[in-house]
Amino acid sequence: MVRSIGADHVIDYTREDFTRSGQRYHLILDVGGNRSLSQLRRALIPGGTLVLVGGEGGDRWIGIGRPVQALLMSPFVRDKLRPVASKPNQADLQFLKDLVEAGKVTPVIDRTYPLSETADAMRHLEEGHARGKVVITVSPAKPLKEGTSNS
């Protein structure tokens, strides 16, 4: 699936622990959060960059999340540790929409759930094997008759 959307090199995390392979990377973009900071740093070249997009990771350093841990560690290590936080805005969403429509970005949707099945969707995510995004669909509200309310 990852190759089909343009990846040149794919590592199956269920079969291979890339942090123990001996291969070193200039940049690791950690989206899954299934490895500890120490494991990820072991796979960086000296002075490499680790970008944390989400997930809690394989270790819990004094009970705080990986993004905070990375911020606290960063001044004391030669690697660049960068947590990512984003705030969606209309211009960025429009840019992404244009990329998708132009075929330059291919979104991968694992499953779609109606709003009423949000708990099932969360359970599916917690299993940790979603292959793409999990989407919750929200139906538009039905028009109200005059003199009524949705509450």
N, C-alpha and C positions, 0 to 999 in steps of 0.2 A: 504494500500500500504506500509506504513512504517513497519508494523508488518511483512509483507511478505519478507522484506529484513533484518529482525533480531532484530528489536526493542523489548525490554521487556516491556516498558511502553510508551504509546502513549497519548499525549494530543492534542485534536482537538481545535486549537486556535480559530476556528469560533464559538465554543460552550462553551468554558471554558476559563476563565482568570486565568491561573495558578499563576499569581502574587498576586491574592487575595484569593487563596484557603486555605492559612494557611500552606501549605506544604513548607518546606525549603529544599534547595538543596546545596550540597557541590560544585557542578560545574554546571554552565549553559553555554551551547554553543549556542550562539544566531546567527543563520544564516539568519533568515528572516528580522530582523531589524524592526519588527512591534511593539516593546515595547520600552519605554524610559529607560534610564539608571536607573532612580529612581525606576521605576516599577520592573526592573530586580533585582536590589540590594535588594529590599524588599523581594524577594523570595530566597535569599541566606542565608545560615547559617552565623553567625558572622565569619568573616575571610574567607568566601567562595571565589570562583574564578568565574569571569565572563569573558568569551572569546567572543569577537565580531568578527564575520567573515565577515559580510557585512551589507548593508542596512543603512539607515539614522536614523530610529527609530521614536518613537512617539513624541519626543520633539526636539526642535532646540535651544540649549543653546547658547546664544549670537551669533547665526548664524553660528556656526561651526559644523562639523560632529561629530558623536559619537566616532569614534576612537581618534580624537584629544581631545574631552571632557574627555574620559576615561584616556588618558595619563596625562592630567592636573589634574584630580581629584585624581588619584591613590596615590600620596604621602600623601594625607590628609585623606584617609579613610582606615579602617582596611581590607576591601575587596580587593582582587587582581583583578584589571581591566586590561585585556590584549587584545588590538586589534591585529588582525592577518594580517600580510602582507606576501605574498609569492612571490617568484620569480621562475617560472617554470624552470626546467633544465632537461636535457636529462636523467640523472640517476634516478631522481624522477619519471618522466613519464614512464620510462621502468619498475620501481618497481611497479607502479600502473597497468600498462599493465599486468605484471606477476600475480598480485593479481586477476585481473578480469579474466584472462584466467584460473587460478586455481579455480575459483568459490568462492574465499574468499571475494570479493567485488562485489556487484551487482549494476551497474550504472542504474539509473532510468531516462529515457528520456521521457519527456512530449510530445514534438512535434519536428518535424524536418522541417526546411524551407530551400528552395534554397537561395543562395546569393541574388538573385533578389528580394526576399521577406523579406529582413532584417528589413525593417520598420514595417511590420506586426508582425514579431517576437518580436520586441522591444515593440510594443503596447501590445502584449500578456503578456510579462513580467511585464509591468507597471500595468496591471490589478491586479497583486499580487496573482494570484491563480494557477500558474504553479505547477504541481505535478511532480517535477523532473527537469531535465535540458532541456533547449531549445537549439537545435543544428542548426547551420547554415552550410549547406553543400556547399562546393566549388568544382566545377568540375575541373578536371585537364585541363590545357591548351591544346588545340589541337596543334599537331606538326605543325611547320611553313614550308611552302614550301620554297625552296631555293630562296633567293633574296627578301624575304618579312619580315615584322616585325609586332609585336603586337601593336605598338603605332599608 
